[in-house]
Amino acid sequence: MDHDIHVSTKEKLEIANRVSIIGIVVNVLLTIFKLIAGIVGRSGAMVSDAIHSSSDVLATLVVMVGINLSGKDSDSEHPYGHDRIESIAAIILAGILFFTGAMIGYNAIRQLITGEAIETPGMLAVVAAIVSIVVKEAMYWYTRAAAKKIDSAAMMGDAWHHRSDALSSIGSLVGIVGARLGFAFMDPLAAGIISLLIIKVAFEVAKDAVDNMLDTSVDDEIEEDLRKAVMEYPKVKGVDDLKTRRFGNGYYLDLEIAMDGDLTLKESHDAAEAVHAGLERRFPKIKHCMIHVNPEGEGKTE
């Protein structure tokens, strides 16, 4: 089973920078458009939506900086590289998402409790909401595809930030249309539901980033495939121990294998080297593989 599509660091940075620049340009233009539409169309919801879009610019910058820093080569102070910077960027992004969702929810509750008057919006606000939904949903799928290609948690979080803006615009559209039909309460009610969805996504993005920071093991399915791959080598008699730990968008592998105790040191060394090279070639997400050889029957058999 092919788990990994290898993308070089250079290609990853090129994709990330291209997607980020496009995202920033789209968000700036959309923010200006929605702000004008909100003011001219007399829609407080659309003005709030414009502010939400402006937060996407900050989120994309965080992702762009995080991915570029994580792509730096290892050095004497950071011999294992800088991959975890991307996880830090994802956590910051999750915080931005949470704050955005919380503010939307707070304003929704305040409006429902106070019952403050909402001015009847004009058609321009309706058009702006529809344009925002279409554009931001398209940006979600575009950014999501790039995030999956380069396996970036931070960029996937940015994709969800685009979708949170689309959801916010759906709430704005429902509220604006509802207000035009005389049901003013629909605006804050829809916004409140959307805020919960955004907060849920924030926790999911943060959890994935924290798992990467805490050396969490890879999925059981991948570990089982690793064991099967190791056992394909004729001189390997068994897998005594196998441990994995996620690191950024890859993982480290610590492996103990059993071989015939009568093999010479060079024979067992060459066989272990073959396993090492084969695993890193077959599973490109392996950042490094450490292999220890035990005489058959003397290891900790799993």
C-alpha positions in Angstrom: 0.0 0.0 0.0 1.4 3.4 -1.0 1.1 5.7 2.0 3.4 8.5 0.9 3.7 10.8 -2.1 7.2 12.3 -1.9 7.5 16.0 -2.4 10.9 17.6 -2.2 11.5 20.5 0.3 12.1 22.9 -2.6 8.8 21.9 -4.3 7.0 22.1 -1.0 8.1 25.6 -0.4 7.3 26.6 -4.0 3.7 25.2 -3.6 3.2 26.8 -0.2 4.4 30.2 -1.2 2.3 30.2 -4.4 -0.9 29.2 -2.6 -0.2 31.6 0.3 0.4 34.6 -2.0 -2.8 33.8 -4.0 -4.7 33.5 -0.6 -3.4 36.8 0.6 -4.3 38.6 -2.6 -7.8 37.1 -2.6 -8.4 37.9 1.0 -7.3 41.5 0.7 -9.6 42.1 -2.3 -12.5 40.3 -0.6 -12.0 42.3 2.6 -12.2 45.6 0.7 -15.2 44.4 -1.3 -17.1 43.2 1.7 -16.3 46.3 3.7 -17.6 48.6 1.0 -20.7 46.3 0.5 -21.4 46.3 4.3 -21.2 50.1 4.6 -23.1 50.9 1.4 -25.5 48.0 1.9 -26.2 49.0 5.6 -25.2 45.5 6.9 -23.4 45.2 10.2 -23.1 41.5 9.6 -21.2 42.1 6.3 -18.9 44.6 8.0 -18.1 41.9 10.6 -17.6 39.4 7.8 -15.1 41.8 6.2 -13.1 41.9 9.5 -13.2 38.1 9.6 -11.7 38.0 6.0 -8.9 40.4 7.1 -8.0 37.9 9.8 -7.4 35.3 7.0 -4.5 37.5 5.8 -2.8 37.2 9.2 -3.5 33.4 9.2 -2.0 32.9 5.8 1.1 34.9 6.7 1.6 32.8 9.8 1.4 29.6 7.7 3.7 31.0 5.0 6.4 32.0 7.6 6.0 28.7 9.5 6.4 26.5 6.4 9.4 28.5 5.1 11.2 28.3 8.5 10.4 24.6 8.9 12.1 24.0 5.5 15.5 25.3 6.7 18.3 22.7 6.6 19.5 21.2 9.9 22.4 22.9 11.6 24.7 22.3 14.7 22.0 23.7 17.0 19.2 21.9 15.4 20.6 18.6 14.1 17.0 17.2 13.6 16.0 20.1 11.4 13.2 22.7 12.0 10.1 20.7 11.0 8.3 21.4 14.3 8.1 25.1 13.5 5.3 24.2 11.1 3.4 22.6 14.0 3.9 25.7 16.0 2.4 27.7 13.1 -0.5 25.3 13.1 -1.1 25.9 16.8 -1.0 29.7 16.3 -3.5 29.3 13.4 -5.8 27.2 15.6 -5.7 30.0 18.1 -6.7 32.5 15.5 -9.5 30.2 14.4 -10.7 29.8 18.0 -10.6 33.5 18.6 -12.5 34.2 15.4 -15.2 31.6 16.3 -15.4 32.9 19.9 -15.9 36.5 18.8 -18.6 35.5 16.3 -20.3 33.5 19.0 -20.0 36.4 21.5 -21.6 38.9 19.2 -24.3 36.4 18.3 -25.2 35.8 22.0 -25.1 39.5 22.7 -27.5 40.3 19.9 -29.9 37.5 20.9 -29.9 38.7 24.5 -30.1 42.4 23.9 -32.4 42.1 20.9 -30.6 45.2 19.4 -32.2 46.6 16.3 -30.7 45.5 13.0 -31.0 47.9 10.1 -32.6 46.3 7.0 -29.7 45.6 4.6 -29.6 46.4 0.9 -29.2 44.0 -2.0 -25.5 44.8 -2.4 -24.9 43.1 1.0 -26.7 40.0 -0.3 -24.5 39.9 -3.5 -21.3 40.4 -1.4 -22.3 37.4 0.8 -22.9 35.1 -2.2 -19.6 36.2 -3.8 -17.7 35.6 -0.5 -19.2 32.1 -0.1 -18.3 31.0 -3.6 -14.8 32.5 -3.5 -13.9 31.3 0.0 -15.2 27.7 -0.7 -13.1 27.6 -3.8 -10.1 28.8 -1.8 -10.8 26.1 0.7 -10.6 23.3 -1.9 -7.6 24.8 -3.6 -5.6 25.2 -0.4 -6.8 21.8 0.9 -5.5 20.1 -2.3 -2.1 21.8 -1.8 -2.0 20.9 1.9 -2.6 17.2 1.1 0.0 17.3 -1.6 2.8 18.7 0.6 1.3 17.1 3.8 1.2 20.3 5.7 -0.9 20.6 8.9 -0.4 24.4 9.0 -1.7 24.8 5.4 -4.6 22.4 6.1 -5.5 24.7 9.0 -5.4 27.7 6.6 -7.7 25.8 4.3 -10.2 25.4 7.2 -9.8 29.1 7.9 -11.0 29.8 4.3 -14.0 27.5 5.0 -14.7 29.3 8.3 -14.9 32.5 6.3 -17.3 30.8 3.9 -19.4 29.6 6.8 -19.4 33.0 8.3 -20.6 34.4 5.0 -23.4 31.8 4.9 -24.4 33.1 8.3 -24.3 36.6 7.0 -26.4 35.7 4.0 -29.0 34.0 6.1 -29.1 36.9 8.5 -29.2 39.5 5.8 -32.0 37.7 3.9 -33.8 37.1 7.2 -33.6 40.7 8.2 -34.9 41.7 4.8 -37.9 39.4 5.4 -38.5 40.7 8.8 -36.8 37.9 10.9 -33.9 39.8 12.4 -33.1 37.0 15.0 -31.9 34.7 12.1 -28.7 36.6 11.8 -27.3 36.1 15.3 -28.8 32.5 15.5 -27.0 31.4 12.3 -23.8 33.1 13.5 -23.9 31.3 16.8 -24.2 27.9 15.1 -21.3 28.7 12.8 -19.1 29.9 15.7 -19.4 26.4 17.2 -18.3 24.8 13.9 -15.3 27.1 13.7 -14.2 26.4 17.3 -14.5 22.6 16.6 -12.2 22.9 13.6 -9.8 25.0 15.8 -9.5 22.2 18.3 -9.0 19.6 15.5 -6.2 21.6 14.0 -4.6 22.1 17.4 -4.8 18.4 18.3 -3.1 17.3 15.2 -0.3 19.9 15.7 0.2 18.9 19.3 0.3 15.2 18.4 3.2 16.1 16.0 5.0 18.0 18.9 4.6 15.1 21.4 6.2 12.3 19.3 2.9 10.5 18.9 3.3 7.2 17.1 2.0 6.8 13.5 -1.2 4.9 12.7 -1.4 1.2 13.5 -2.0 0.5 9.8 1.4 2.1 8.8 3.2 0.3 11.6 1.7 -3.0 10.4 2.9 -2.3 6.8 6.3 -1.4 8.1 6.5 -4.9 9.8 5.4 -6.6 6.7 8.0 -4.7 4.6 10.8 -5.7 7.0 9.8 -9.4 6.9 10.2 -9.4 3.1 14.0 -9.4 3.6 15.1 -13.1 3.6 17.8 -12.7 6.3 15.3 -11.1 8.8 13.8 -13.8 11.0 11.5 -11.6 13.0 10.7 -8.1 14.3 11.6 -7.9 18.0 10.6 -4.3 18.5 9.2 -1.4 16.4 8.6 2.1 17.6 7.6 5.2 15.6 7.3 8.8 16.6 5.9 11.6 14.4 8.1 14.6 13.8 6.6 17.4 11.7 5.1 15.9 8.7 7.3 12.7 8.9 8.3 10.2 11.5 11.3 8.5 13.0 11.6 4.7 13.2 13.4 2.6 15.9 13.6 -1.0 14.9 15.0 -4.2 16.4 15.2 -7.2 14.1 16.2 -10.8 14.6 18.8 -12.6 12.4 20.6 -15.9 12.4 23.2 -15.7 15.2 25.7 -17.5 13.0 25.9 -14.7 10.5 29.2 -12.7 10.5 29.2 -9.2 11.7 29.5 -7.9 8.1 26.7 -10.1 6.8 24.3 -8.9 9.5 25.5 -5.3 9.0 24.9 -5.5 5.2 21.5 -7.1 5.7 20.5 -4.3 8.1 21.7 -1.7 5.7 19.6 -3.2 3.0 16.5 -3.0 5.3 17.4 0.6 6.2 17.7 1.8 2.7 14.7 -0.2 1.5 12.4 1.2 4.2 13.4 4.8 3.6 12.9 4.4 -0.1 9.5 2.7 0.2 8.2 5.0 3.0 9.4 8.5 2.1 8.0 10.0 5.3 10.6 8.2 7.3 13.1 10.9 8.3 15.5 8.4 9.8 15.6 4.7 10.6 17.6 3.3 13.5 18.1 -0.5 13.3 19.5 -2.8 16.0 20.1 -6.5 15.2 19.5 -9.3 17.7 20.5 -12.9 17.4 17.3 -14.9 16.7 15.6 -15.9 19.9 17.3 -13.4 22.1 15.3 -10.2 21.5 12.1 -8.9 22.8 9.6 -10.5 20.4 6.4 -8.5 19.8 
